[in-house]
Amino acid sequence: MLGEIGYDVTMTMAGNLVQLARFRSGLTQRELAARAKTSAAAIAAYESGRRDPTLETLRRVCRAAGWDLRVRLEMPDRYAESLPQVLADHFDPDDVAKWRRREIATTRT
């Protein structure tokens, strides 16, 4: 069962989490990088998917944006919700729409 949970699936979401945390906090990549004690280039690479942060780095970056990253291991639900539904259930609809349209200011550094 655990073999079905792909590492790649988790890491494709990591950059989206960084971007969403930054966007929801109203920070530029440069501001988030300074708070997380990393470079703006690293934040940009995470957000674009060119680089995958470790779980500890992801936690630190999210914390620097003012958010806690919590990870929970659960048995998979046979009828698991899709990512868009999860986003719609947990985030402001306007933010989700902007995120989907990629209007998040990733180049504001």
C-alpha positions as a printed Julia matrix, in Angstrom:
109×3 Matrix{Float64}:
   0.0    0.0     0.0
   2.76   2.5     0.87
   4.46   1.81   -2.44
   1.48   3.43   -4.13
   2.22   6.76   -2.46
   4.71   8.3    -4.84
   7.49  10.61   -3.72
   7.1   12.56   -6.97
   3.43  13.28   -6.28
   4.31  14.81   -2.92
   7.12  16.92   -4.31
   5.09  18.34   -7.19
   2.87  19.85   -4.53
   5.78  21.31   -2.52
   6.35  24.25   -4.85
   2.63  24.95   -4.93
   2.6   25.03   -1.12
   5.5   27.49   -1.04
   3.79  29.68   -3.61
   0.43  29.56   -1.85
   1.94  30.32    1.58
   3.84  33.26    0.11
   0.82  34.55   -1.78
  -1.51  34.26    1.2
   1.04  36.14    3.34
   1.47  38.93    0.79
   5.23  38.42    0.55
   7.54  38.75   -2.42
   9.98  35.95   -3.15
  12.78  38.17   -1.84
  10.92  38.89    1.43
  10.12  35.22    2.0
  13.7   34.24    1.22
  15.05  36.71    3.77
  12.68  35.42    6.45
  13.52  31.79    5.62
  17.27  32.5     5.49
  17.6   31.34    1.9
  17.88  32.99   -1.51
  15.13  34.4    -3.7
  16.48  32.12   -6.44
  15.8   29.08   -4.22
  12.23  30.23   -3.56
  11.7   30.79   -7.3
  13.13  27.33   -8.06
  10.8   25.68   -5.52
   7.76  27.52   -6.86
   8.53  26.68  -10.48
   9.23  23.03   -9.71
  12.84  23.24  -10.9
  13.99  22.26   -7.43
  12.36  20.23   -4.66
  12.8   21.34   -1.06
  13.39  18.76    1.64
  10.53  18.32    4.06
  12.46  20.28    6.7
  13.16  23.13    4.24
   9.51  23.17    3.18
   8.48  23.39    6.83
  10.96  26.25    7.46
   9.83  28.22    4.39
   6.15  27.82    5.25
   6.89  28.88    8.84
   8.76  31.94    7.56
   5.61  32.88    5.64
   3.61  32.6     8.86
   2.11  29.17    8.28
   2.62  25.79    9.95
   3.16  22.75    7.76
   1.56  19.69    9.3
   1.97  16.25    7.81
  -0.32  13.36    8.69
  -0.08   9.75    7.56
  -3.45   8.17    6.85
  -4.8    5.19    5.06
  -5.89   6.22    1.56
  -9.58   6.85    1.08
 -11.05   4.75   -1.73
 -12.88   7.83   -2.94
 -10.2   10.42   -2.28
 -10.98  14.0    -3.24
  -9.11  15.62   -6.07
  -6.7   18.5    -5.41
  -9.1   21.13   -6.83
 -11.82  19.96   -4.45
  -9.43  20.03   -1.49
  -8.37  23.56   -2.43
 -11.99  24.66   -2.77
 -12.81  23.18    0.64
  -9.9   24.81    2.49
  -9.04  28.07    0.77
 -10.8   31.24   -0.27
 -12.42  30.72   -3.71
 -10.85  33.91   -5.09
  -7.37  32.75   -4.06
  -7.98  29.34   -5.63
  -9.14  30.95   -8.89
  -6.06  33.18   -8.99
  -3.81  30.22   -8.2
  -5.39  28.15  -10.95
  -4.92  30.99  -13.45
  -1.31  31.33  -12.26
  -1.85  35.0   -11.47
   0.23  34.64   -8.36
   3.08  37.1    -8.56
   6.0   34.73   -8.89
   8.2   37.3   -10.56
   7.87  39.95   -7.85
  11.33  39.74   -6.39
